[in-house]
Every structure is written in structure tokens, then in C-alpha cells.
Amino acid sequence: MVCWEEAGGSPLALGLRTIREVWTVGLAYLLSGAAWSPPSVGLGGAGPATAHCASAPLWPRSPPPGPHSSLQSRGGGAMVAALFGCWFRVGGARPGVSGPVIPVGPTVVQTSMSRFQVALLGLGLLLMLLLYVGLPGPPEQTSWLWGGPNVTILAGLTPGNSPIFYREVLPLHRARRVEVVLLHGKAFNSHTWEQLGTLQLLAQRGYRAVALDLPGFGNSAPSKEANTEAGRAELLERVLRDLEVHNAILVSPSLSGRYALPFLIQGHHQLRGFVPIAPASTQNYTQEQFWAVKTPTLILYGELDRILARESLRQLRHLPNHSVVKLRDAGHACYLHKPQDFHLVLLAFLDHLP
């Protein structure tokens, strides 16, 4: 058993390994039928145990000046050794050799354990092990990495006075006609789509995909264009033109609706599909404006999003060419909570576009 500082792995793994080893030693002595009397840990003399550690000693090798008292402890020395990752050389010092002393404050610990005490120690440690095994495991994976190592993610800035940072993947095989443009919500940026594996997945399925950092987020500086509805629509049009995106499928979660909705309402020829995910600003447009939009639309929202999703759904239902998908047990950022379901629904929508 090595000292804590030198051990690899997590503290939980080290603690479990310590429990297993100490319990194994105790059980071996128990099954042998002999009483176990670990050597005393006290002042130098015949019979003391020698404490060793894989790294620097945790206590001085010689006792501090002054008188020392002794304390009879049931298993105290063994437990001190186990807790601090050290081990005792059982059997005592060689005759005539005085072993080092481990003082604990003004007290020196001595141990003497009978077979019954060893059995209690072993059962206690076994109980701790069983409790550990019964604890719940780590939380379910919250990201779904679909992309393989052969997907290259490009990054850059658009030209002009207000450059926009983007991440891009190219199709790995025969390119599809449409291109996917991924916007983001208030707490996220373009890196979110890389972490989820969305960019990698789209490349593997033959789609060119571009994820943008909106002005003031990620690696994009704030822009005056973002202060007005017309400016936001013009900014998005310019970015698509600079990146040579001609047949865009616009994925627009939450905050990014302030950019995507005016672009949608204006009926830009670059737009071939729309995937709103509880977008903001739907209340700024009339029922007649939504009726006039002919773009194929996939409305996505999380079952647990009871505010923005419901508000936006009431307005987006006026789009004449739409379908609605609710992701169960998912909140506002449903693509984060249920990434596998989100990817499957998105791909189904993309694959069936004309």
C-alpha cells in the first residue's frame, strides 16, 4: 500500500483499495486460528513495530523531548496506519535494534488485538465495502460523442469590421445539398455543438455544418448590428454569404431566436429549413407573418420546459409547413439533456428534406 500522495487514481479508488487490503490481512489472521498481536508502537526497545511509508515520513523519526504516556487502543495503530497509507512491518525489530517511534502528539499508541478483535475489525471493514458497493454509480453521461477521430473541425473568423467566429466541418463522403448552421443559447457558444458531437455526426452523415459564436459570445466580439432586429437579420445574412452557405438549415435554440426569426420572416432565399428549439422573441411577430412563411420547420422543445417552450410553441404553430417533436424528460436545453434523441430527430428531418 503506498502513500496517498504517490497513488494514481481517484481518492475513492484509493480508499477502497485500502479497505480491501486491510480487511484481507485481518481475515487471513482470523482464518489462521492464531491470535494476532501487532507489535507495539511505542518508545524504542525490543518488540516495537517499524513504520514505513512510500514517501517522506508523516511524523518525526524520533520522539519529541519530554515524558511520553502510553495508551492502550483496540486496533488504534492499525487504523492509523491504514488511514495514512503507511504499513507496519509485523514481527518487531531485530534483537538489539531499536525501531523508530511514531509519536501522535504527546501520546504514543500501543496495540494488542485478540482474535475476536480482529474478527470485529474484519467484519466492520467488510460492512464498509458492502455499503460502498451499494452506493449509486456515477451520473448518466450527459454528452453523446458521435464523431470519430477522422473528423476535422475547422475554425476561423468571417471577414469585415465585425468578424464572427465559427467552427466548421466538411462532409466525409458525398455531400448533401443542404448545409446546417447551428446557433446557440445565452449560456453557450459554438463549442457546445462540438462537445455534443453534433458537428462530427453531421460530417459523417454527409452534411457540411457551421456553428457560429453570436456577437458578444465565445470568440466573437460585440457588434452594433446586434442592437436592432434589422441589424441582426442583416448580420446573419452577411455571415452566410461570407461562408458561402447557399442552402441553410438554421438550428436556433433560445436566445438565438432574436437572430433567426427576423431572418426567417424576411424570407431569405438562403434558408431551406428551420429548426427552432424554444426560441426567444416569437411574441414580436404576428400570426399573419408566420402564416406567410413557407420554409419547412421542425419545432423542438423539452417536456420540462414549461415557460419559453410553451410560449414559443403557441406562435410557431402558425407556420404552415411544420412538425412538432417533444423530447421527454428534457428541459429548456433539451439537446443537452437528451442528445441522442435530439440527433436522431434532427437527422430524420434533414434526410427527408427535398
LUMTIFI-278529 format. One record per residue (C-alpha): residue number from 1; residue in three letters; x, y, z. Coordinates in Angstrom, 3 decimals. Example, Ala and Ser with C-alpha at 12.3 -4.5 7.8 and 13.67 -1.06 7.14 Angstrom:
residues 2
1; ALA; 12.300; -4.500; 7.800
2; SER; 13.670; -1.060; 7.140
//
This chain:
residues 354
1; MET; 0.000; 0.000; 0.000
2; VAL; 1.506; 3.340; -0.990
3; CYS; 1.106; 6.773; 0.452
4; TRP; -1.828; 8.883; -0.719
5; GLU; 0.384; 11.430; -2.473
6; GLU; 2.040; 8.802; -4.655
7; ALA; -1.035; 6.806; -5.586
8; GLY; -2.626; 7.108; -9.003
9; GLY; -6.358; 7.264; -9.500
10; SER; -9.143; 8.931; -7.554
11; PRO; -9.303; 9.227; -3.732
12; LEU; -12.355; 6.962; -3.781
13; ALA; -10.402; 4.233; -5.538
14; LEU; -7.528; 4.598; -3.052
15; GLY; -9.895; 4.376; -0.118
16; LEU; -11.496; 1.231; -1.490
17; ARG; -8.087; -0.338; -2.128
18; THR; -7.030; 0.462; 1.461
19; ILE; -10.178; -1.131; 2.898
20; ARG; -9.726; -4.256; 0.766
21; GLU; -6.076; -4.779; 1.734
22; VAL; -6.550; -4.197; 5.449
23; TRP; -9.588; -6.474; 5.535
24; THR; -7.698; -9.196; 3.629
25; VAL; -4.835; -9.145; 6.138
26; GLY; -7.212; -9.260; 9.077
27; LEU; -9.196; -12.126; 7.576
28; ALA; -6.025; -14.107; 6.916
29; TYR; -5.050; -13.906; 10.569
30; LEU; -8.579; -14.782; 11.588
31; LEU; -8.641; -17.937; 9.454
32; SER; -5.207; -18.996; 10.683
33; GLY; -6.701; -19.672; 14.118
34; ALA; -4.000; -17.735; 15.947
35; ALA; -4.343; -14.544; 17.892
36; TRP; -2.951; -11.522; 16.162
37; SER; -0.915; -9.193; 18.308
38; PRO; 0.539; -6.430; 16.211
39; PRO; 3.774; -5.152; 17.680
40; SER; 3.557; -2.155; 19.895
41; VAL; 4.117; 1.292; 18.502
42; GLY; 5.861; 2.972; 21.347
43; LEU; 9.227; 4.018; 22.657
44; GLY; 12.335; 2.242; 21.359
45; GLY; 13.148; -1.169; 22.696
46; ALA; 12.605; -4.815; 21.958
47; GLY; 9.467; -5.624; 20.073
48; PRO; 8.297; -2.302; 18.590
49; ALA; 6.971; -2.221; 15.058
50; THR; 8.718; -0.129; 12.454
51; ALA; 6.528; 2.193; 10.412
52; HIS; 7.447; 2.745; 6.811
53; CYS; 5.886; 4.913; 4.127
54; ALA; 6.486; 5.070; 0.378
55; SER; 7.167; 8.797; 0.575
56; ALA; 8.544; 11.154; 3.197
57; PRO; 7.610; 10.211; 6.806
58; LEU; 4.447; 11.777; 8.100
59; TRP; 5.882; 12.132; 11.625
60; PRO; 9.404; 12.734; 13.026
61; ARG; 11.556; 9.640; 13.342
62; SER; 12.480; 10.425; 16.928
63; PRO; 10.162; 11.337; 19.787
64; PRO; 9.966; 14.955; 20.913
65; PRO; 11.687; 15.697; 24.209
66; GLY; 9.769; 15.200; 27.363
67; PRO; 7.880; 12.340; 29.001
68; HIS; 5.549; 10.168; 26.983
69; SER; 2.465; 8.341; 28.175
70; SER; 1.126; 5.190; 26.572
71; LEU; -2.416; 4.444; 25.543
72; GLN; -3.943; 1.008; 25.100
73; SER; -6.061; 1.187; 21.940
74; ARG; -8.066; -1.541; 20.277
75; GLY; -6.746; -1.556; 16.766
76; GLY; -5.599; 2.069; 17.009
77; GLY; -2.145; 1.566; 15.473
78; ALA; -3.504; -0.497; 12.600
79; MET; -6.173; 2.064; 11.836
80; VAL; -3.666; 4.947; 11.972
81; ALA; -1.509; 3.038; 9.532
82; ALA; -4.423; 2.302; 7.217
83; LEU; -5.772; 5.840; 7.214
84; PHE; -2.446; 7.450; 6.394
85; GLY; -1.443; 4.955; 3.718
86; CYS; 1.535; 3.504; 5.628
87; TRP; 2.317; -0.106; 6.504
88; PHE; 3.734; -1.855; 9.548
89; ARG; 6.456; -4.465; 9.367
90; VAL; 4.946; -7.118; 11.609
91; GLY; 7.283; -9.041; 13.877
92; GLY; 9.087; -6.299; 15.691
93; ALA; 12.643; -5.045; 15.482
94; ARG; 15.594; -7.371; 15.359
95; PRO; 17.111; -8.101; 18.762
96; GLY; 19.274; -5.271; 19.913
97; VAL; 17.931; -2.857; 17.317
98; SER; 15.703; -0.070; 18.464
99; GLY; 12.991; 0.797; 15.948
100; PRO; 11.732; 4.292; 15.298
101; VAL; 8.835; 5.690; 17.213
102; ILE; 5.679; 7.265; 15.813
103; PRO; 4.529; 9.873; 18.325
104; VAL; 0.996; 11.194; 17.919
105; GLY; 1.058; 14.477; 19.814
106; PRO; 2.090; 13.768; 23.403
107; THR; 0.699; 10.205; 23.182
108; VAL; 2.251; 7.019; 21.835
109; VAL; -0.172; 4.367; 20.569
110; GLN; 0.234; 0.721; 21.512
111; THR; -1.894; -2.074; 20.089
112; SER; -2.737; -5.573; 21.080
113; MET; -5.513; -7.369; 19.249
114; SER; -7.073; -10.690; 20.057
115; ARG; -8.610; -12.998; 17.519
116; PHE; -12.053; -11.689; 18.475
117; GLN; -10.995; -8.087; 17.934
118; VAL; -9.514; -8.953; 14.553
119; ALA; -12.817; -10.574; 13.612
120; LEU; -14.700; -7.420; 14.581
121; LEU; -12.291; -5.293; 12.560
122; GLY; -12.652; -7.571; 9.526
123; LEU; -16.458; -7.576; 9.730
124; GLY; -16.512; -3.795; 10.092
125; LEU; -14.347; -3.284; 7.038
126; LEU; -16.413; -5.810; 5.088
127; LEU; -19.547; -3.865; 6.008
128; MET; -17.920; -0.662; 4.736
129; LEU; -17.071; -2.414; 1.479
130; LEU; -20.634; -3.668; 1.041
131; LEU; -22.005; -0.203; 1.716
132; TYR; -19.683; 1.208; -0.934
133; VAL; -20.799; -1.384; -3.481
134; GLY; -24.413; -0.493; -2.769
135; LEU; -23.919; 3.233; -3.387
136; PRO; -25.330; 4.638; -6.650
137; GLY; -22.953; 4.795; -9.579
138; PRO; -21.800; 7.901; -11.428
139; PRO; -24.458; 10.049; -13.105
140; GLU; -25.572; 9.158; -16.594
141; GLN; -23.425; 10.532; -19.342
142; THR; -24.718; 13.965; -20.307
143; SER; -22.938; 14.201; -23.662
144; TRP; -23.142; 11.949; -26.694
145; LEU; -19.950; 11.870; -28.719
146; TRP; -20.893; 10.606; -32.148
147; GLY; -17.906; 11.848; -34.095
148; GLY; -14.896; 9.733; -34.902
149; PRO; -11.223; 10.675; -34.852
150; ASN; -11.184; 11.263; -38.626
151; VAL; -13.461; 14.337; -38.415
152; THR; -11.525; 17.599; -38.691
153; ILE; -13.134; 20.684; -37.170
154; LEU; -12.048; 23.924; -38.830
155; ALA; -12.237; 27.295; -37.101
156; GLY; -11.955; 30.873; -38.288
157; LEU; -13.329; 34.399; -38.415
158; THR; -15.515; 35.918; -41.087
159; PRO; -14.071; 38.980; -42.869
160; GLY; -15.237; 42.537; -42.254
161; ASN; -15.426; 45.036; -39.421
162; SER; -17.495; 42.784; -37.131
163; PRO; -15.967; 39.325; -37.594
164; ILE; -17.897; 36.303; -36.364
165; PHE; -16.061; 33.241; -35.066
166; TYR; -17.190; 29.904; -36.476
167; ARG; -16.426; 26.182; -36.352
168; GLU; -16.966; 24.140; -39.482
169; VAL; -16.925; 20.521; -40.609
170; LEU; -16.996; 19.265; -44.174
171; PRO; -18.809; 16.103; -45.273
172; LEU; -16.689; 12.954; -45.144
173; HIS; -18.313; 11.490; -48.252
174; ARG; -20.876; 12.511; -50.873
175; ALA; -22.093; 15.955; -49.878
176; ARG; -25.770; 16.601; -49.259
177; ARG; -27.432; 19.555; -50.878
178; VAL; -28.291; 21.438; -47.666
179; GLU; -25.884; 22.894; -45.107
180; VAL; -26.596; 23.050; -41.365
181; VAL; -25.996; 26.313; -39.488
182; LEU; -26.015; 25.934; -35.691
183; LEU; -26.704; 28.938; -33.445
184; HIS; -26.720; 28.810; -29.624
185; GLY; -28.449; 29.956; -26.456
186; LYS; -27.408; 32.520; -23.868
187; ALA; -25.252; 30.184; -21.756
188; PHE; -23.479; 28.506; -24.694
189; ASN; -21.441; 29.077; -27.854
190; SER; -20.262; 27.190; -30.937
191; HIS; -18.100; 24.863; -28.819
192; THR; -21.280; 23.321; -27.386
193; TRP; -22.008; 21.627; -30.723
194; GLU; -18.512; 20.184; -30.827
195; GLN; -18.768; 18.877; -27.272
196; LEU; -22.103; 17.214; -28.030
197; GLY; -20.657; 15.612; -31.143
198; THR; -23.258; 17.269; -33.380
199; LEU; -20.663; 18.687; -35.779
200; GLN; -18.879; 15.348; -36.048
201; LEU; -22.105; 13.446; -36.617
202; LEU; -23.285; 15.765; -39.370
203; ALA; -19.937; 15.440; -41.174
204; GLN; -20.188; 11.660; -41.033
205; ARG; -23.710; 11.806; -42.464
206; GLY; -22.548; 13.889; -45.439
207; TYR; -23.550; 17.376; -44.268
208; ARG; -21.482; 20.491; -44.184
209; ALA; -22.124; 22.124; -40.801
210; VAL; -21.164; 25.528; -39.408
211; ALA; -21.543; 26.572; -35.754
212; LEU; -21.417; 30.302; -35.021
213; ASP; -20.461; 32.351; -31.978
214; LEU; -23.068; 35.108; -31.914
215; PRO; -21.803; 38.672; -31.221
216; GLY; -20.627; 39.018; -27.623
217; PHE; -20.366; 35.243; -27.069
218; GLY; -17.439; 32.856; -27.274
219; ASN; -14.764; 34.287; -29.563
220; SER; -16.972; 36.880; -31.295
221; ALA; -16.754; 40.492; -30.178
222; PRO; -19.926; 42.518; -29.534
223; SER; -21.407; 44.207; -32.594
224; LYS; -23.605; 47.270; -33.035
225; GLU; -25.617; 45.326; -35.610
226; ALA; -26.963; 43.155; -32.803
227; ASN; -28.802; 46.092; -31.223
228; THR; -31.687; 46.109; -33.706
229; GLU; -33.899; 43.451; -35.281
230; ALA; -32.982; 44.536; -38.804
231; GLY; -29.296; 44.601; -37.898
232; ARG; -29.394; 41.045; -36.527
233; ALA; -31.064; 39.736; -39.689
234; GLU; -28.524; 41.548; -41.871
235; LEU; -25.642; 40.209; -39.785
236; LEU; -26.840; 36.629; -40.218
237; GLU; -27.315; 37.134; -43.957
238; ARG; -23.801; 38.560; -44.281
239; VAL; -22.220; 35.679; -42.328
240; LEU; -23.929; 33.094; -44.529
241; ARG; -22.823; 34.940; -47.629
242; ASP; -19.209; 35.215; -46.392
243; LEU; -19.138; 31.490; -45.603
244; GLU; -20.772; 30.650; -48.935
245; VAL; -23.736; 28.911; -47.340
246; HIS; -26.405; 28.773; -50.041
247; ASN; -28.955; 26.229; -48.719
248; ALA; -29.059; 26.732; -44.970
249; ILE; -30.910; 24.706; -42.369
250; LEU; -30.959; 27.042; -39.394
251; VAL; -30.905; 25.434; -35.913
252; SER; -31.932; 28.120; -33.436
253; PRO; -32.146; 27.493; -29.660
254; SER; -33.410; 30.025; -27.152
255; LEU; -31.653; 33.431; -27.365
256; SER; -30.620; 32.895; -30.989
257; GLY; -34.263; 33.324; -31.987
258; ARG; -33.550; 37.068; -31.899
259; TYR; -31.352; 36.472; -34.977
260; ALA; -33.118; 33.560; -36.660
261; LEU; -36.739; 34.768; -36.503
262; PRO; -36.289; 38.097; -38.320
263; PHE; -34.187; 36.241; -40.888
264; LEU; -36.992; 33.689; -41.273
265; ILE; -39.776; 36.278; -41.515
266; GLN; -37.922; 38.179; -44.233
267; GLY; -37.959; 35.045; -46.369
268; HIS; -34.303; 34.928; -47.391
269; HIS; -33.564; 32.703; -50.363
270; GLN; -30.610; 31.095; -48.483
271; LEU; -32.945; 29.408; -45.999
272; ARG; -34.126; 25.867; -46.825
273; GLY; -35.191; 24.687; -43.375
274; PHE; -35.730; 25.931; -39.824
275; VAL; -35.275; 24.073; -36.514
276; PRO; -36.395; 26.333; -33.616
277; ILE; -35.731; 24.999; -30.097
278; ALA; -37.846; 27.157; -27.751
279; PRO; -36.586; 30.346; -29.432
280; ALA; -36.889; 33.797; -27.902
281; SER; -38.789; 36.738; -29.436
282; THR; -41.664; 34.809; -31.034
283; GLN; -44.085; 37.261; -29.426
284; ASN; -42.666; 40.044; -31.623
285; TYR; -44.373; 38.656; -34.734
286; THR; -47.988; 38.345; -35.757
287; GLN; -49.961; 35.301; -36.774
288; GLU; -50.122; 36.625; -40.333
289; GLN; -46.341; 36.945; -40.515
290; PHE; -45.900; 33.312; -39.511
291; TRP; -48.565; 32.188; -41.993
292; ALA; -46.602; 33.775; -44.830
293; VAL; -43.504; 31.601; -44.156
294; LYS; -43.276; 28.510; -46.381
295; THR; -39.960; 27.169; -45.022
296; PRO; -40.097; 23.543; -43.751
297; THR; -39.851; 23.746; -39.972
298; LEU; -39.131; 21.243; -37.188
299; ILE; -40.294; 22.639; -33.836
300; LEU; -38.331; 21.006; -30.991
301; TYR; -38.791; 21.506; -27.275
302; GLY; -38.209; 19.781; -23.945
303; GLU; -41.109; 18.333; -21.981
304; LEU; -39.920; 20.019; -18.757
305; ASP; -39.603; 23.495; -20.313
306; ARG; -42.894; 24.974; -19.180
307; ILE; -42.238; 28.657; -19.891
308; LEU; -40.404; 29.648; -23.062
309; ALA; -41.184; 26.415; -24.902
310; ARG; -44.940; 26.773; -24.431
311; GLU; -44.909; 30.466; -25.263
312; SER; -42.937; 29.943; -28.472
313; LEU; -44.996; 26.887; -29.466
314; ARG; -48.215; 28.914; -29.422
315; GLN; -46.749; 31.264; -32.026
316; LEU; -44.741; 28.797; -34.109
317; ARG; -47.815; 26.594; -34.671
318; HIS; -48.979; 29.242; -37.142
319; LEU; -46.184; 28.232; -39.513
320; PRO; -47.987; 26.348; -42.299
321; ASN; -45.270; 23.776; -43.026
322; HIS; -44.192; 22.496; -39.624
323; SER; -43.917; 19.395; -37.445
324; VAL; -43.542; 19.265; -33.665
325; VAL; -41.361; 16.946; -31.558
326; LYS; -41.333; 16.932; -27.755
327; LEU; -38.282; 15.396; -26.070
328; ARG; -39.386; 13.663; -22.881
329; ASP; -37.641; 14.279; -19.549
330; ALA; -35.705; 17.190; -21.087
331; GLY; -35.634; 20.831; -20.050
332; HIS; -35.089; 24.086; -21.894
333; ALA; -31.739; 22.991; -23.392
334; CYS; -33.281; 19.690; -24.495
335; TYR; -30.410; 18.947; -26.898
336; LEU; -28.095; 18.782; -23.876
337; HIS; -30.399; 16.666; -21.729
338; LYS; -31.316; 14.178; -24.473
339; PRO; -28.568; 14.472; -27.083
340; GLN; -29.153; 11.052; -28.635
341; ASP; -32.864; 11.738; -29.179
342; PHE; -32.091; 15.209; -30.464
343; HIS; -29.587; 13.894; -33.010
344; LEU; -31.956; 11.201; -34.258
345; VAL; -34.823; 13.665; -34.738
346; LEU; -32.581; 16.254; -36.422
347; LEU; -31.147; 13.700; -38.845
348; ALA; -34.607; 12.394; -39.722
349; PHE; -35.719; 15.933; -40.550
350; LEU; -32.606; 16.650; -42.646
351; ASP; -32.715; 13.351; -44.526
352; HIS; -36.327; 13.902; -45.657
353; LEU; -35.916; 17.449; -46.940
354; PRO; -36.389; 17.789; -50.709
//
